[in-house]
C-alpha cells in the first residue's frame, strides 16, 4: 500500500512542503500572473488563513539567488520554460513577516519589529564579506543584524539599507516581500498606541518602497487595505488586489476542483458535499473559494476517523471580536439585517476599500456601521453574493462555519441580556422546575421578542432548530445549581436538552423542533411523541429523578408553542 502524503497543516515554508512529503495544492501560476501584471508595489488583501504566507514564501523560493529548480518540478510554473530561465533564481530577496509584531505598549511592539528586521539581516550575513560594500555600510549592517540599533531612524531606514547593500553586492535590483503588514496596526489599535505604530510602519515602508532605485518590485499581503493616505503615501504604480478583483482570485484559497482532487487523493470523495456546505461560499472575483485552513484540518480529522464530526477550524484560529463589535453597536435596523443574513438572505451595503483603524472610532452611527460592514467583508465574515454594482455589495454569510460564529455571538449576547433581567429569568427557571408549560411558553416568547429570529428561508430545518436549542441552553445554563446537558444519549436516541435538579430530584426533557409555516400543533405533538417513543426519561430515572417534566417545543420565527406533561 502506497503511503499518503502528509497534510500541510500550518506549514508555511514552500521548501518543507516540497521536500518533506506534504501534499501541495499547486499555486505556482501565481508567479507567472504576477510577472505579467505587476506594479512596482503589489498589495494582496485576503482574510486570515487563506494561504498568503505560503505564497509569499513560494515567491521567495522561486526568485532568490540559489533557487533550487527541483522544488518546482512537475508544477505548473515549469511549463513556462522561458519565464523560468529568465526569472528563477535571478534576484536578491528580502522577506519579512509582521504577524508577530505586537505588544501591550508601543515600546514592546517596536522591539519586536527590530527583532524581525534584524533576523532577516542576519540571514543575509554574507554581505559582511562582500568586496562591493564599503566598510561604513558594513558597520551599519552589522548593527542591524546584531539588533544593536542606536536610534529610531536606523529602523526606519533598515529595509532600504538592505536593498542598497544587496544591489551593490549582486549588481541586481531587489525583490521585497512583506507578509501580514497590517497585524502591527491591528494590535496597536487594540492596545492604544495606533498613531505611533502608523508613523513607524509608514516611515519604514515609504523609505523602502518610494523612489528606491534598488527595488525591482514588492509584494505585500494583509487582511485589510489600510488607506493609502495613512500608510502608502505618495506611491506610484501601486496595485491593490482585493477579494473583489478577478485577477489572482484562485491563488488564495482552494477552488472546487482542488478540493475534489484533495479529497479523492485521501479517499474522501464522498465527503465533498459536506466540505462545500461548511467551508465553501467565498466569492473572490469570479471564483468560488474554500477556506484552505478548514479543508486541510477537516480532511485530517477524517483521515483519523471517517466518522469524525464536521468542525469549525477557522473560527478557532481567528479573532471573532469584530462580530461581537457589530452586535454590541447594533440598532434595530442592523439586528433585522443580521436576521436576514443568518437566514441565508443578503443585505446590500456600500463598502469602503481603504480604511484606517481610527475610522472605527467615528461617532456618527451611519459611518460607523459602514466601517464595520466593510471590515466584516474584508476579514471573511461576509462575502459577495453577486458581482458588486459599483461600491454596492450584495453581502451574504459564506458558509455554515461562519454562520455558526454569528449564531454563537448572538446567543451569547442574548444570554447576557436575558439573564440581566433577573426577575423574568427567575420566573422562567421556576416554570421549568415546576413543569409549568404555560408560563414557560409565555416567557420564552417574550425572550424571543428581544432576540434575533431565524426566518423561514432555505436554511435547513435542523440548523434552525439548533439556533432555538442554543437560546434555551443559554437561559438554563446560567442556573448554577442545575445540571444541563445537550444532545445526550438517552433511551434509544439523543435528547435535545436534559436537565437535572439534584437537590429536588427533578428532571426535565426538552425536544425542540422548527415549525415549518407555523404548524405549531402538529410539531409539538411530534416532539412529545419522540420524547415518549425514544424513552428519553430513562437516564433521568437512573440518576434518581422522581419527578420528570416533558416539554415538546415548536418554534417559528419569534414565536413558540409548548406541549408539556409531568410524570411522577
N, C-alpha and C positions, 0 to 999 in steps of 0.2 A: 504494500500500500504506500503510495506516494505521500509524504508528509506535506501538509498545507503550510503556506507561508504564514508568518505571524501578522496579526493586525497592528497597524502602526498607531496605536492609541497614545496620544501625547508626544509622538516623535516628530520633532520639528527640524531635524537635520537630514537633508536630502541624501548625503553620503551614507548615513547609517541605514536608511531605508533601502538603498540600492545594494548595500554590501552585507547586511546582517539578516537577510531572509524575511523582509517585510513585504506585504502586499502594497503595491503602489498604483494609485489611480493617476494615469498619465496626464499631466497638465503642462507638459513641456512646450506645447504650441503657444502658450503664453509668451514665451521668449520671442518667437517669430512675430507675433502680433504686436508686441511692444516695440520691436525694432522698426517695424513698418509704420507705426503711427505715433511714436513717442514725441513728447516735447522735451525741453531741457529739464523740466521738473514735472514728475508724474505722480499724482496723488490718487490712491485707490482706497475708497471707503467701503467697508463691509462690516457686518456685525461680528462680534467675537466668535471664535471657534469655526471660522469658515475657510481656514487654510491660508491666511495671509502670511504667517510666519514661515511656513514651509515653502511657499512660493518665493519669498524673499531669499531664503537660503538656497533654493534652486537657482535663482539668478546669480547669486554669488558663486556657486559651484560651477556654473557654466562660463561666466565671463572672466573669472580671476585667472591671472597668470598661473600656469602649472595645472590647469584643469585636466582632469582625468576623463578622457573621451569614453573609456569603458563604462563609466557610470551612466552614460546616456544610450548605451547600445540597446537597440530594439525599441526605443521610444520615438515618438512622432517627430521630434525636432531633427533627428538624424536623417530623416527623409529629405531634408533641405540641405544637401551637401555643401553647396556654395556658401550658404549662410553660416554653417558650422565652421568651414575653413576660414571665413573672414572674421568671425567674432569669438569663437570658442577659445578661451584661454588667452585672450589678447589684451586684457585690461587689468590695471591695478584696481582693487575694490576696497572700499570702506563700508563696513556693515555693522550697524548697532541696533539694538532693541531697547526701547524705553519702557517696556512693560513692567519693569520692576522699580522704576524711579518713583518713589513715593516716600512719605514721611509725615509725621504728625505736625511738623513745622517746616518752614522753608529751608532751614539750615540742614536738616536731615535729608530732605529731598535733593538739595544742592550737592551734598557729599555723595549721595548715591549716583547722581549724574556724573560727577567727577570720576567715580569708580568705573562706570560703564565705559566712558571715553578712554580712560587710562588702560583698561583691559584690551580695548581694540588697538590702541597704540602699541601695547606690549606684544600683541600678535604680529605686529609689523617691525619687530626688533632688528630685522636685517638692515634697516635703514641706518643704524648706528655705524655699520661698517661700510656704508656707501661712499664711493670715491667722488660722487657727484654732488654731495651735500656739504655745505660749509660748516665749520666747527661750531659757530654760534647757533646755527639751526639744530645741530645735534644736541647741544645743551638744552635748548627748548624742548626738543623731542624727548630727551631722557627724563626731564622733569615731568612731562606729561605721562610717559609710560610708567614712571615710578609713583605717580599720583602725588607729586610734590608741588602742585601749582601754588604760586605765591600771591596771586591776585585774581579777582573775577575775570578780568579781561583775557587772561590766558585760557580760561574755559570757553569764553565767548568765541575765541579765535581758534579753538582746538581742532575742529574738523577741517577748517580751511587750511590750517597749518599742515595737517596730514595730506591733504590733496596736493599742496605745493611740493612737499617733500617727495611724495610718490611720483609726481610728474618729473621732478628733477632726476630721480633715480632711474625711472623707466623710459623717460622721454615720451610718454604717452599720457593723455588725459585720463581722468579718474572717474569711475562709477561710484556713486554714493547711494547706499541703501539704508533707510531708516524705518524700522518697524514699530508700530503702535505709538506713533508720535504724540497722540492726544492723551495717553494714560496719565502722564505727569500733570496735565491740566485738569483732568477729572479729579485726581487725588487732591490737587491743590484747592480746587473749588470746595470739595467736601471738608477740607481741614482749615480753610480760612486764609490761605496765602496765594490766592489766584492771581492777583495783579503782579506780584513778584515773579511767579513762575511764567506768566505770559511774557514779561520783559526778558527773562532768561532764554526761553525757547526761541522767541523772536530774534534775539541777538545772535544766537548760535546758528540758526537756520539762514538768517539773512546773509551772514558772512560767507557761509559755505555755498549757498545756492544763488546768490545775486551777484552778477558781474564777476564771476570767478572763472578766469581763463583756464584753470586747471581741471574744470569739471567737464566730463563727457556728457553725462546725464545723471539724474537722480530719480529713484523710485521711493515713494513714501507711502506707508499704509497707516490706516487708523479706522476708528469706528465712526467718528464724526468728521464732517468737513468744517473745521473751525474757520470762521470768516477770514477772508484774505486780508482784510484791513487789520485784523488782530495779530496774525502770525506771519503771513506770507506777503508782507507789504512790498510792493514795487517789483514783484517777479514778472518777467516777461516769458512768453512761451510756456506758461504754466497750465498743465492739463489736469482736470479733475475727472475721475471716473467713479461715479456713484452707483448705487444699486439700480438706478433708473436708466443707466446708459446701456445701449445694446452691445457695444464693443466690450470684450473681456468678460461678459456675463457668465460664461460657462466655466471660467477658470477659478472661481472661488465657490466652493461647494460642489456637490455631486449632482449630475444630471440623472434622469430616469434610466438611461441605458447604462450608465456607470454603476448605479445601484443594482440593477438587474444582473450585470456581469459579476459584481462582487458577491451577491447572494448566491448566484449559480456556482461560483467557484467554491464556496463553503457549503454547497448542497442545501441551501436555504431558500431556493427559488419560490417555494410555496408560501413564504412569509412576505412576499413583495407587497401585497395589498396592505398589510399591517404597517410596514415601513412607510408606505405612501400616506396613509392616514395620519400617522404620528409625526413624521419628520419632513414631509414634502410641503409644498404650498408657497414657497418663496418665489416671488416674481422678480428676477434680476434682468432688466432689459426685456428681451423677449423669451428668455429661458426660464423654465421651471426648475427650481433648485431645491435640493435637500440639504439639511444641516449635516456636514460630514462627521462632526463630533458625535452626534446622536447615532448615525448609521453605524459607525465603527464600534461604538460601545455596546449597542444593542446586538449587533452581529456577534460580538464576543460573548454576550450573555447566552445567545442561542447556541454557540459552539460548546458552551459548558453544559447546557441542557436545552433541548428543543421545547421543553415545557416552561421555559423562563417567561416571566411577566414582561410586558412592554413597560418601559420606564422613561422618565423624563431626565435625560442626561445633561442637556444644555442648561436646563434650569439650575442645576446644582453647581455649574461652573461659571455662572454669570450673575452679577448683581441684579436683583429684581426691584431695586429701590425706586426706579423711575415709574413702574406700575403703581407702587404704593403712593408715590408723589401725586400722580394724576388722580388717584382716587381720593386722596386727602384734600385736594383742592377742587373737587368736582362740584358742580352745581346740578340742578335738576336736569338741565339740558344734556350735560355730559353723562349723567347717570343713564339717561334714556339712550344715548349713543353707545354706551358700554353694553347695555342690554342687547342692542341690535347686533353688536359685534360678537358677543358670546353666543348669540342665537344663530350665527352663521350669516348675518346680513352684512352690509357695508355702510360706511359713512364717508361722505365726501368732504375733504379738507384741503385748504390752501396751505402748502408747506413751505418752509424756509430751508434752503440748502446750506448757506453759510451762516453758522451760528457762533456766538460767543457764550461762555458759561454765565457771564454777567446778565445775559438776556433773561435767564431764568428767574432773576430777581425783579423783573418788571412787575410793577404793582397793578398795571392795567389788566383786568381779568381776561379780556379777549386776546390780548397779545400773549399773555402767559399761557393760555390754552393752546395757541398756535405753536409756541415753542415746544410745549410738552408733546403735542401730537407729532411734531417734526422729529423729536428725539425718539419717540416710540417707533417711528418708521425707520429711522437710521440705525437703530440698535437691534432691529429684528423682531420687535414685539408686534409689529404690524407690517403688512406688505401690500403691494398694489394688486387689485383685483382685475384691473384693465390698464391699458396704456394711458398714462396721465394726459389730461387735457390742459396743456399749459402748466400752471402751478397747482391745478386742482387734481388731487389724487383720490381715487376710489379705494379706500382702505378696508382691509379685512384681516382677521386673525389667521395666520398662515396654516396652522395645523392643530392637531389635538393636544400636543405637548404645551404649546403656548396658550391655548385656551385654558388648560389646567392652571397655568400660572395666574391668569386673570381671575379664575374662579376661586383659587386659594386666597388671593389677596382680598377679593370681595367678601368671602366668607369670614376672613379674619376681621375685616372692617365691620361686617355685620355683627359678629360676635361681640366686639368691643362696644358697639353702640347699644345693642340689646341688653347685654348684661349690665351696662351702666345705668339702665332704668331698673333699679333694684326691685322696686315693688312689683312691676309687671313680670319680671323674670321669676321672682319667687312664687308668684301666683301660678305661673306656667309649670314650674317644677312641682308645686304642690298638686296640680292637676294630674301630672304624670304619676306621682306617687299614689294618689288616691284612685287612679283609673277613671278620672272624670273627663270623658271624651268630649263632652260639650264645651267645657271651659278650655280644654286643650285646643279644640278646633277654633274657638273664638280668638284665643291669644295668638296661636300660630298664624292665623290670618292677619292679625294686627302687626305681627313681626314682619310678615312678608310685604305689607304695605310700605314699610320703611326700607325695604331692601331692593335689590335688583332682581327682576324675574327672568325666567327663561321663556322666550317667545315660542309659539307653536310653529317652528320652521323645520327645515330639513335635517337639523341635527338629530342624530339617532336617539331613540327613546331612552336607552339606558344611560346616555350621557346627561339627559335632562333629569332623570331620576337621581343620578349621582349628585347633582347640584343641590336638590332639596334634601337629600340624605345628608350632605355636608352641613346644611343650615341647621338641621336638627341636632347633629352631633355637636356642633359648636355651642348650641344652647345648653346641652346637658353635660358636656364635659366640664363646664365651669362649676358644676356642683361637686365639690371636693370629696364628699362622703359617699358618692356613688361609684360603682364600677361599671364603666360604659365600654362596650365592645362593638366593633363594626365588622360586618361580613364574617361572622363567627360560625364555624361548623356546629350544627345542632340538629339532632334527629337525622333525617336523610338529606338535608340540604344546608344552605347557608342563609342565616337570617340577616336582614339589613342592620338592625340595631338591637342589641340586647343589653338590658340594664339590670344590675343587681344592687339592692339597697340592703346590705347585710344586717345592719342594726335592727331592721324591722322585718326581716325575712320576706321582703317584697321583690318580685321580679317583673320586668316589663319586656314585651316583644313588640317591635315595630317593623312593619313591612311598608316601604314607600314605593309608590308607583306613579307614573305620569299618566294623567287622564287625557288622552287624545281628544281634542274638540270638546273638552269639558264634560266627558262622560263619567261624572263622579261616582254615581251609584254603583254601576256595574264594576268599575275599577276597585272601589272599596271592597266590594264583595269578593272580588278575585284575590285581593291582598289578604283578606281574612281567611279565605279558603286555603290559601297557600300556607299560612301560619299553622292552621289545624292539620292539613294533609301531610305536611312535612315534619310534623312533630317537633317544632322549634322549642317548645317549652321543656323538653326532656332534660336539657343541660341545666336549666334553672332549677328543676326539681332535684337533680343530683347534687346541686350546690346548696340545697337547704331552703329554697324559696317555698313558702307555704301559700302565698297569695301571688297570682300571676295575672297581670293586666295585658291584654292583647289589643293592639291598635293597627287597624288597616287604614292606611293613609293614601289618599289620592290628591295629587297636586296638578294644577293647571294655571300657568301664568302666575298671578299673585293671589290665588285662591286655593283653599284646600277643603276637603271633607274627610271626616274620620268616622269609621265604624269601630266600636270598642266593646269588649266584654271582659269580665273578670272571672277567674276560676280559682276557687279556694281548695 
